[in-house]
């Protein structure tokens, strides 16, 4: 039996260009740093990290650069998905320069991950319906032998 795949997920960091800025009375940069300290202490370490949306509150290059800097010490692969408070174009520009992977479709062990951005360019939720999940995933990835799609 293969070893379990350990996936860490961080979402809704809502970082600002100014790391002292607060959202609902919380310094988001300080909160994220506390989470990252905990992540560093995990044993065993995760096999990968998913950053899943609302990573920035002000959508500035500086906020994404700070996130990239905070994550630089980690050696496991890191993948991202934008949220409605994010600017995917700026994210691509900043994250593609560092250790954060730009791939939205990747495999690890016996798992295939497909990160779906369900927001329209306006960052509003768009309608999305998968008629046949297996066919859609095959069309997207082109390189997998099996996948389990669960509700």
NULUMVEX-191522 format. One line per field, with one value per residue (C-alpha): residue number from 0; x negated, y negated, z; residue in three letters; chain. Coordinates in pm, 1 decimal, padded with zeros to 6 digits. Example, Ala and Ser with C-alpha at 12.3 -4.5 7.8 and 13.67 -1.06 7.14 Angstrom:
<atoms>
gupa = [0;1] $
x = [-01230.0;-01367.0] $
y = [00450.0;00106.0] $
z = [00780.0;00714.0] $
marti = [ALA;SER] $
fiba = [A;A] $
</atoms>
This chain:
<atoms>
gupa = [0;1;2;3;4;5;6;7;8;9;10;11;12;13;14;15;16;17;18;19;20;21;22;23;24;25;26;27;28;29;30;31;32;33;34;35;36;37;38;39;40;41;42;43;44;45;46;47;48;49;50;51;52;53;54;55;56;57;58;59;60;61;62;63;64;65;66;67;68;69;70;71;72;73;74;75;76;77;78;79;80;81;82;83;84;85;86;87;88;89;90;91;92;93;94;95;96;97;98;99;100;101;102;103;104;105;106;107;108;109;110;111;112;113;114;115;116;117;118;119;120;121;122;123;124;125;126;127;128;129;130;131;132;133;134;135;136;137;138;139;140;141;142;143;144;145;146;147;148;149;150] $
x = [00000.0;-00146.4;-00213.3;00068.3;00046.9;00040.4;00198.5;00198.5;00438.5;00427.3;00713.6;00843.1;00520.2;00651.3;00304.2;00251.4;-00044.2;-00088.0;-00150.8;-00022.6;00319.6;00610.7;00924.4;01195.2;00940.6;00683.4;00345.7;00372.3;-00003.8;-00064.8;00210.6;00062.0;-00285.4;-00147.3;00009.0;-00320.3;-00511.4;-00269.7;-00310.9;-00690.8;-00659.3;-00447.8;-00614.0;-00592.5;-00584.6;-00305.3;-00367.8;-00217.5;-00041.6;00270.0;00335.5;00705.1;00829.2;00865.6;00490.8;00487.4;00739.7;00614.0;00500.1;00162.9;-00160.2;-00318.5;-00066.9;-00132.8;-00509.2;-00488.4;-00303.9;-00567.6;-00841.6;-00666.7;-00647.1;-01003.0;-01151.4;-00922.0;-01058.3;-00733.2;-00541.9;-00295.4;00000.9;00251.6;00606.5;00749.8;01055.8;01296.5;01063.2;00766.8;00620.8;00512.3;00297.0;00091.3;00076.7;-00068.2;-00321.6;-00444.6;-00412.8;-00570.9;-00894.8;-00921.6;-00868.4;-00489.7;-00380.6;-00153.2;-00006.5;00365.2;00351.9;00093.7;00041.7;-00103.8;-00123.2;00205.9;00395.1;00464.3;00548.7;00747.6;00777.9;01086.5;01141.9;01519.0;01516.3;01571.1;01305.1;01508.6;01430.5;01798.6;01919.2;02003.1;02227.4;02034.7;02178.3;01988.1;02195.7;01943.3;01664.0;01434.8;01448.0;01387.3;01092.1;00945.3;00976.9;00806.4;00519.6;00462.9;00231.3;00390.5;00501.1;00774.6;00943.5;01212.3;01468.0;01660.6;01944.3] $
y = [00000.0;-00340.7;-00600.2;-00851.5;-01178.6;-01472.1;-01785.5;-02115.5;-02390.4;-02759.7;-02981.1;-03334.1;-03496.4;-03839.8;-03998.1;-04369.9;-04558.9;-04703.4;-04401.9;-04593.7;-04651.5;-04472.2;-04301.3;-04266.0;-04357.2;-04095.1;-04166.7;-03919.2;-03900.2;-03820.2;-03557.1;-03390.7;-03389.0;-03204.3;-02945.2;-02905.7;-02849.2;-02568.0;-02430.8;-02428.0;-02222.4;-01947.5;-01608.7;-01462.9;-01764.6;-01791.0;-01657.0;-01972.2;-02294.7;-02436.0;-02811.4;-02839.1;-03187.4;-03531.1;-03539.0;-03918.4;-04168.9;-04467.1;-04276.8;-04452.6;-04304.3;-04379.8;-04164.1;-03866.9;-03923.7;-03913.1;-03582.1;-03446.0;-03559.9;-03399.9;-03068.6;-03070.9;-02857.1;-02561.3;-02280.6;-02105.7;-02203.5;-02491.6;-02549.8;-02835.8;-02910.1;-03265.0;-03376.2;-03662.6;-03905.8;-03807.5;-03931.6;-03620.6;-03822.8;-03975.3;-03637.9;-03472.8;-03752.0;-03730.9;-03359.6;-03243.0;-03412.0;-03209.4;-02860.2;-02867.2;-02648.9;-02790.9;-02457.1;-02415.5;-02045.2;-01811.5;-01460.2;-01340.3;-00973.3;-00815.2;-01145.2;-01396.4;-01751.7;-01987.2;-02336.8;-02506.4;-02880.9;-02916.4;-03294.2;-03503.9;-03760.7;-04011.4;-03789.8;-03711.2;-03354.5;-03205.4;-02910.3;-02591.3;-02252.0;-01933.8;-01705.4;-01422.8;-01482.9;-01208.2;-01340.5;-01698.1;-01594.6;-01383.4;-01675.3;-01905.3;-01679.6;-01442.5;-01232.1;-01015.8;-00658.8;-00684.7;-00942.3;-00929.4;-01209.0;-01246.1;-01486.9] $
z = [00000.0;-00095.3;00172.6;00221.1;00033.5;00275.6;00133.0;00321.6;00222.7;00307.0;00199.5;00248.9;00366.1;00253.5;00256.9;00201.5;00054.8;00404.2;00632.5;00936.0;00781.9;00945.3;00824.6;01089.5;01358.2;01252.6;01094.4;00810.0;00751.6;01117.6;01113.1;00803.7;00956.9;01261.7;01031.0;00843.6;01168.7;01246.6;00893.5;00930.5;01249.7;01095.5;01093.2;00842.2;00616.0;00357.6;00009.7;-00137.7;-00043.7;-00207.4;-00185.2;-00258.3;-00309.3;-00160.9;-00108.6;-00137.0;-00009.7;-00211.1;-00525.0;-00528.7;-00663.2;-00325.4;-00136.2;-00368.0;-00348.4;00031.0;00012.1;-00222.9;00016.7;00316.7;00129.2;-00009.7;00274.3;00202.3;-00013.5;-00107.6;-00425.3;-00389.1;-00620.8;-00629.9;-00728.5;-00733.3;-00539.3;-00595.5;-00413.7;-00632.0;-00957.8;-01153.0;-01395.4;-01116.0;-00939.9;-01252.5;-01291.4;-00930.0;-00858.1;-01183.7;-01074.6;-00753.4;-00621.1;-00652.7;-00944.9;-01211.5;-01316.3;-01257.5;-01343.0;-01192.0;-01056.7;-00728.2;-00635.5;-00751.3;-00744.7;-01017.4;-00914.3;-01131.7;-00984.2;-01125.3;-01118.2;-01128.2;-01150.1;-01458.5;-01558.9;-01357.8;-01053.2;-01014.0;-00987.7;-01324.2;-01392.0;-01433.4;-01502.5;-01568.3;-01786.8;-01780.9;-01527.5;-01658.9;-02015.9;-01901.2;-01687.1;-01968.3;-02207.0;-01957.1;-01851.6;-02143.2;-01923.8;-01661.2;-01634.3;-01370.7;-01155.1;-00891.4;-00899.9;-00575.9;-00493.7] $
marti = [UNK;UNK;UNK;UNK;UNK;UNK;UNK;UNK;UNK;UNK;UNK;UNK;UNK;UNK;UNK;UNK;UNK;UNK;UNK;UNK;UNK;UNK;UNK;UNK;UNK;UNK;UNK;UNK;UNK;UNK;UNK;UNK;UNK;UNK;UNK;UNK;UNK;UNK;UNK;UNK;UNK;UNK;UNK;UNK;UNK;UNK;UNK;UNK;UNK;UNK;UNK;UNK;UNK;UNK;UNK;UNK;UNK;UNK;UNK;UNK;UNK;UNK;UNK;UNK;UNK;UNK;UNK;UNK;UNK;UNK;UNK;UNK;UNK;UNK;UNK;UNK;UNK;UNK;UNK;UNK;UNK;UNK;UNK;UNK;UNK;UNK;UNK;UNK;UNK;UNK;UNK;UNK;UNK;UNK;UNK;UNK;UNK;UNK;UNK;UNK;UNK;UNK;UNK;UNK;UNK;UNK;UNK;UNK;UNK;UNK;UNK;UNK;UNK;UNK;UNK;UNK;UNK;UNK;UNK;UNK;UNK;UNK;UNK;UNK;UNK;UNK;UNK;UNK;UNK;UNK;UNK;UNK;UNK;UNK;UNK;UNK;UNK;UNK;UNK;UNK;UNK;UNK;UNK;UNK;UNK;UNK;UNK;UNK;UNK;UNK;UNK] $
fiba = [A;A;A;A;A;A;A;A;A;A;A;A;A;A;A;A;A;A;A;A;A;A;A;A;A;A;A;A;A;A;A;A;A;A;A;A;A;A;A;A;A;A;A;A;A;A;A;A;A;A;A;A;A;A;A;A;A;A;A;A;A;A;A;A;A;A;A;A;A;A;A;A;A;A;A;A;A;A;A;A;A;A;A;A;A;A;A;A;A;A;A;A;A;A;A;A;A;A;A;A;A;A;A;A;A;A;A;A;A;A;A;A;A;A;A;A;A;A;A;A;A;A;A;A;A;A;A;A;A;A;A;A;A;A;A;A;A;A;A;A;A;A;A;A;A;A;A;A;A;A;A] $
</atoms>
